[in-house]
Amino acid sequence: IYNARWRIVFLLGVVVLLLASVALVYMKWVTVKMLPFDNKSEFQIVIDMPEGTTLEQTARVTQEIGDYINHVPEVVNYQLYVGTAAPYNFNGLVRHYFLRRGPNVADIQVNLLPKGERSEQSHDIAKRVRPGIQQIAARFGARVKVTESPPGPPVLETLVAEVYGPNYDGQIQLARKILRLFEKTPGIVDTDWYVEDPQPEVRFIVDREKAAYNGISTEQVSQAIMTAVGGSETGLAHIDNEKEDVLITLQLPRAQRSDLRNLQSLKLVGAGGKLVPLSEITRAVTGVQAPNIYRKNLQRVVYVTGDVAGREESPIYAILRLKPEIGALATPTGHRGVPIYMTRQPFSTAQYAMKWDGEWHVTYEVFRDLGLAFAAVLVLIYILVVAWFQSFKTPLAIMAPIPLSLVGILPAHWLMGAFFTATSMIGFIAGAGIVVRNSIILIDFVELRRKEGMTLAEAVIDAGAVRFRPMLLTASAVVVGSTVILFDPIFQGLAISLMAGEVASTLLSRMAVPVFYYLSERKTGN
């Protein structure tokens, strides 16, 4: 306190420690993520074969992937769902997997050993099996996603690129370029896009005059084709060996309903009971089925999706790598450079543009809202402290140590190999209240000693020595209480922030607060 040089050395040392701690985020030694991965006893494999693939081929690929999964030591069992979706779970509801139907889709529900009987978390197991699964899928041209049941956030996919533009075909061209960038970027896996392959379509055009001449309506033609191809339920069969009644479905065999000539040879009953072949009153026109078009907030959009795996398992780092490459792409109109939106949709679709969505958008909103709430709390704390101490400078000395908790929080996340998540941010904000409380204890004790006749320098030294014990006891209580959640996958960040933040802020604020107060009051007091 008395030596100005040592005060400067101490304050510079604190600033260096704070900058070095924050640099851990810049150097990616501490990675930022919305929420960490949970340790579940299951994960799901979502299989998308090319449109037009038969159910038998999809089943064969699904079974081969299942055989590979069966050799994983941690897998207890698995269920195959071919042509339909697996039972509802978190991903099914949020990512709409429960709507999946068709001969080219399949799900595999994988059940793992209980948490206490395996050494690896479910996320690590999913990362380990993903390359083998992708290798099998690549042989058949399938797209496969290894999805876990996350604690959140509820998003379409971890990494989502939304492509907007004035022309749908142009949007698909731009989305295809972005998909290729996704596929070649290290750390991005399970890439896909919401664009179907062109599907052949056959339309039967009814000759209304001939149909009317034969006494056949357009509805009869439509019903006959629907029954032949899709089948129709005509009744119930009561079978003694079955527990429930069995539906009777009328439908042509697969070989016949797959042949256009067989369909055209179907005969309908006309006027007077005359049998009229379908080919006499209709003509078949082949074409391409119109693709599904997705819209978001009334704007036409093409989605490109992917997941993030590897050392940096947060979408923000993949976005930072991809942003310059996507920005340099040529648009379908020939312009070099694609406008990229990070937090909002483009106002108009008059030009081609892309917006990042998925986990990034939720991460941005959560940290933004937490930051705004933290700022509002700091203002309220300042007002309350001003009212109590009747000074505008004293609250600054009291609140100055709040960032010092980062000196403990960020290095602790690095040492534990943990993500800095939303729960970590909550722990930092919660710890700020305890830091302010410790600072108030010190300053209040200093002013009490000054009223008793001590000089300013003696009072701040005495306060740092005498009030250190209650500060240490408070920090110890926080550390001990937080150990119960230290090894929980979701709340680990909260525990690390509370424990390490309190230890660092207690040790540093014991000296920093008296120094700050001395510097602010030395011209007004003895």
N, C-alpha and C positions, 0 to 999 in steps of 0.2 A: 504494500500500500504506500509506504513512504518513498520507495525507490521508483522513480518514473520509468527507468529503463526496464526494470523487471515487470512493471505493469504492461509495457508495450510488448515485451517478449511473450508474456502470458497470453495477451489478447491476440497477438499474431499466431501463436501456437494453436489457439482455439479456432481461429479462422482457417488455418491450414488443415486441421483435422476435419472441419466441416466440409471444406472443398474436396478433400481427398475422399471423404465418405460419399459425397454426391457424385464424384467421378466414377464410382463403382457402377452407377447406372449408365453413365455415358459409355464406359468401356464394356458394357454388357456382362459384367461379372455378377451383377444383380439384375435380373430380368423382371419386367413389369407385366403382369397378367391380371385379367379380371378376377378369376377364381382358380385355385389350384385343382388338380385332378383328384377325384375321390378314389378310395380303394373299395371297389365293389366286388361282388362275387359273380359277376357276369359281364359279358359284352356281346355285341351283336355284329353280324356280318351281313351287309346288304349287297345283293348281287343284281346287277342290271345287264342283261344280255342285249345284243343289238335287236332293235325292233324287227319282228318277223321271225325270230327264233322260235322253234317248236318247244312245247312243254317238255318233251322227252330230252332234248338237247340241254335245256336249262337244268333239268333234274340230274343229268349226267355230270355237268360241271359242278353243280352244288354238292353232289355226292363226293366228287374228287376233292373238293375243298374240305368237306367234312372228314374224309379219311386223313387228310393232312392234320387237321385240328385234333383228331383223336390221338395222335402221337405226342401231343404236348403234355408233359407230366402233370401240370396243374389243372388240366381239364377233367372234370368229373363226367360230364355227358353233354350232349348237344342235340338239338332238334332242328329238322329241316322243314321249311315251309316253302313249297314250290308252287308258283302261280298265285300265291296269296301272301298276305302280310303276317308277320309274327304277332302274338298278342300285344296289347297296348303296353307301352312303357313311356318313359319321359321323352325319348327321342321320337317315338311314334306319334305322340301328340303334337310336339313342337315342330318337328320336321315333316309331318304329314305322311310318315311311312305307313300308317294304318290304311291309307287310301290306295296303296299299291295293289294292283290286280293285273293279271295277264300272263300269258305263257312265257314271257321273257324276263320275269322278275322272280326273285327268291330271297328268303331270309334264313340265316342260321343263328339260332339262339344258343350261345355257349355259356355253360355253367362251370364255375371254377370251384376249387377247394375253398373252405372257409378261410378267413383272413389269418387265423392263428395257425393254420397248417401249411402255410406257404411263406417263403422268404421274400418274394417280390410282390409289389402292388399290381393291381389289375392293369393299370396304365402301362407299366413296364412289360407285362406279358403281351398286351395288345401290340406294343411297338415291336416286340420280338417276333411275333408270328406274321406281322403285316407283309414283310418282303416275300415270304414263301407263298402267301395267299395271292399277292399281286403277280407273282411269277406264273402261277397256275391260271389266273384270270387272263393274263396277256396272251396265252396260247390260244384262247378261244375268243379273243376280242371283247371280253367282258369288262365292265367297270365295277370295281368292288370297293366298298367302304367298310373299314373296321371302326365301328362306332361304340363309344362307351356311354354309360348312363351318367351324365355329368351332373354336378350340383347346380349348374347354370353356366352361362345365362341362356335363356330360351331364344335361340337364334336358328336360322335356317341351316347354317353351317358355320364352322369357325371362321373361314375366310370366304367372303362373298363379294364378287364384283358385279355390279349392276350396269348394264350397257343400255344407253338410251340413244335415240336418233330418229330422223324423219322417215326412214324407210326400214321395214322389218328385215328385208334381205341384207341390207347394209349393216344392220345391227348384228345379224348372224355372222357376217364376214369379220366384223371387228371382234366379236366374242370369240370366234375361232382363233384369232391371233392371240388374244389374251389367254385362252385355254392352253395354247402351245407354250406361252411364257410360264404359265403355272407348272406345266409338266416338266420343264427343263430347269426350274429353279430348285436348288437343293433345300431340303427341309419341308417342301410342300408335297403332300401325299393325298391320295384318294380324290384326285381331280375329276370333275364332271361338269356338265352344263345342262341346262334345261331346254334342250333342243332335241327333238326326236329325229331319227333317220327317216328319209322319204319312204312312205308306205304306199304300195300299190292299192288302188281302189277300183272296184267294178260297180258301175251304176246301171241299173236296168231301167231304161226309158220305155214307158208304157205307150203304145199306140192306142190312143183313146178311142178312135173310130173302130178299129178292129176289135178292141176289147168290148166296146158297147154292142157291136154287131153280134158277138158271141155271148153276150149277157154276163160279162165278167167285169167286176169293178176294180178300180185301182187298189182299193183296200184288200181285196182278195189276193191280188198279186203280191202285195207287201207282206201279208200274213203268211202266205205260202213260203216265200223266201226266208222270212224270219224263222219259221218253224224248221225248215230244212237245214239252215245254217246254225242258228242259235239254239234251236230246240224250244219246245213248249211243254208245259206240264198239263197232262190230260186227265190225271186221276191219281188214286192211291192203290197200292197193291198190299193186300193183307197176307203176309208171309208168316207162317207159324214160328220159324226160327229167329225172326227179327223182333226186337223189343218194341220198335215203333213202326208205324206204317211207312212204306217205301213209296216215294214219288215215282210216278210213271212219266217218263220224258220221251216225247216223240221227236226224233232227230235222225237225219241221214248219217250213215257211217262216215268217218273222217275221210276216207279215200274218195267217196262220192261227192261229199259237200266241198271238197277241195278242187274238184274238176268243174270248170265253167260249163263244159258241154253237158255234163250230167244235170247241172242245175237248169240249163235251158230246156232239157228234155222233160222236166216236170210237167205233169198234166193237171189242169184245173177243170173243175166241173162247170160247164157253161149252161146256157139255156137248153132245156129239154134233156138234161143229163149228158150232153155231149162233152167228151174229154178233149180239151184244147191244149196243145203243148205251149209251154211258156215262150218258146222261140217264135211262135206265130204272132204273138201280141206284144212282144217287147224286143228291144235291141240292147245288147250289152255294150257299154262304153267304158273303156279302161282309162285310168288316170292316176293321179297322185293325191293321196288324202291330205286335206288341209291340216297344217300343224297346229298344236295348241299354242295360244298366245297368252302370255302372262302380263298382268298389269299391276302396277303399284301406284296408289294414289292417282288413278285414272291415266297414268302414263305407261305406254307400252315398254316392256323391259325384257331383256334376256339375261338370265342368271348364269354366272360362271362360279363354281364352288370348289373348295379344296379344304383340306385339313393341314395342320402344322405339326410336324414331328421332328425330332432331332435334339440338338443342344438348345436351340432357342424355340421354345414351344409356345410362343406368344405371337399372335397375328401382326402386331405392330411392327416387328422386325422384318417379317416377310413383306409387308406393305412398303416399308422404307426401301427395301431392295428392288421391288417391282416398280415403284412409282416412276423413276426416270425412264425405265424401259418402256412402260406403257405410254408414258407421255410422249415418247419419240415415235410411236407407231403412226402410220399413215391411215387416215380415215378413208372410207369408201369413196368419198368425194375427191380424193387426191390431196387433201390438205395434210401437211406434216404437223403432228402434234395433237394429242387427244386431251381435251380438258378433263381434269380429275377433280372430283368433289369428295371431300372427306367427311363432312358432317351434315350435308343437306342435299336434296335432289336438285338437279338443274331446273331452273324456272321454266324453261321451254325445251321442247324436243326438236327445235329447228336445226340444231347441229348435233353431231355425234359427240357423246360425252360418256364418262364412266364415274360411278360413285362406289366408294368402298362401304360395305355393310358387314353384317355378321357380328362376331364377338367384338371387333374393333369399335363399332358404333356404340354398343352397350358399355364398353370400357370407358370410352370418351365421356358418355353421359354420366356414368357413376362417379368418375374421378372429378369431373367438372362440378357436379352437384355437391360432392363432399368438400371440394375446395371452396365453393361459395358458402357452404354452411360453416366451414371452419373460419373463413374470413368474417362472417357475421358474428360468430362467437367471440372472436378476438376483439371486435369493436365493442361488444357488450361488456367483455371483461375489462377493457380499457375504461369504459364509462364508469363501471362500478368501483374500480380502483381509484380513479380520479375523485369520485365522490367520497371515498373513505379517507384517503390521504390528503385531500385538498391540494393536489399538485398535478400538473400536467407532465412533469418530467419523471416522477417516481414510477408511474405505470410502465414507462418505457424500460426502466431498469429491471422491473419485475418480469416483463414479458420477453425481454431479450433472450433468456436462456431456452425458450421454447424450441427453436431450431436445433439446439445442441443435442436433443435426444436423437437426431439423425446420426450423430457420431457413433451411437451404439446400435441403432436400428439397422442401418444399411450394412455395416460390416457383419452383423450377426446373421442377416439373411444370406450373405455370401458364404459365411462359414458353415451354415446349416444346409446350403444348397437349396434354399427355398425361394419361391417367387415372391416379389413384392406385390401383394394383391389388394383387393378392396378391404379385406379384413385387416391387412397390415396398416392401411390408411386409417381405418377406424381406431386401431390401437394407438397410432401416432396422435390422433385427435384426442382420444381419451387420456393419454399420458400428458397432454398439454395442460389439462386441468390440475394434475398433481404437481407438475412443474411450477405452475403459477402459485399453487398453495404453498409449496416450499419457499418460493421467493418472497411471498407475503410474510411468512414466519420470520425470515431473515430481516427484511426491511422493518417490520413492526418491532422486532427486538432491538434493532439499531436505534430507532427513534425513542424507544423506551430508555435505553442507556444514555442517549444524548440528553433526555430530560432529567436524568439523574446526575448530570454534570460531566459525563465523559466527553472527550473530544471526538470529532468525527472519525478520525483514523482509528482510535482505540475502540470506538463503538463497533465499527464494521469488523475489526479483527475479533473482538469478543463474540459478536454474533455468529461469525463463521465457525468458531470453536464450540460455543455452547449449544447452538441450535442444530449442530450436525447430527447429534444422536437421534432426535425425533425424525429428522429427514431420512436418516439411514433406516430407522425402524419402519417408516412408511414404505420406502422402496423395497425392503425385505418382505413386507407383507404382500406387496404387489407381485414380486418375483415368485414367492411360495404359492400364492393363489393361482398364478398363471401356469404353473407346471402341469396342472391336470389337463390342459388342452394343448400342451406343447407338441405332442405327437399325433394330434388329430389332423388328418389331411386338409380339412377345410379351415379350421381355426388356428392352424399353426402360425400363420402370419400375425394374427392378433396377439398370440402369446409371445412371439419373438419381439414384437414392437413394444409391448408392455414391459417385458422383462429387461431387454437390452436398453430400451429407451430410458427406463427409470434408473438403471445403474449408471448410464453415461450422464444423464442430466443431473443426478444427485451429486456425483463426484465433481462435475464441472461447475454446476450452479453454486456449489458451496463457496467457490472462489470467484466465479464470474459475477454473481449478483453483488457481493460487497464491492468489487472493483467498479462495476457500472454505477452503483449508487454513490460511491466515493467521488467518481469523476463528475457526476451530475450535481453533487452538493458541495464540492470543495470550495467553490467561490462564495457560497452563502452561509457556510457554517465553519466552526472551529475544528 
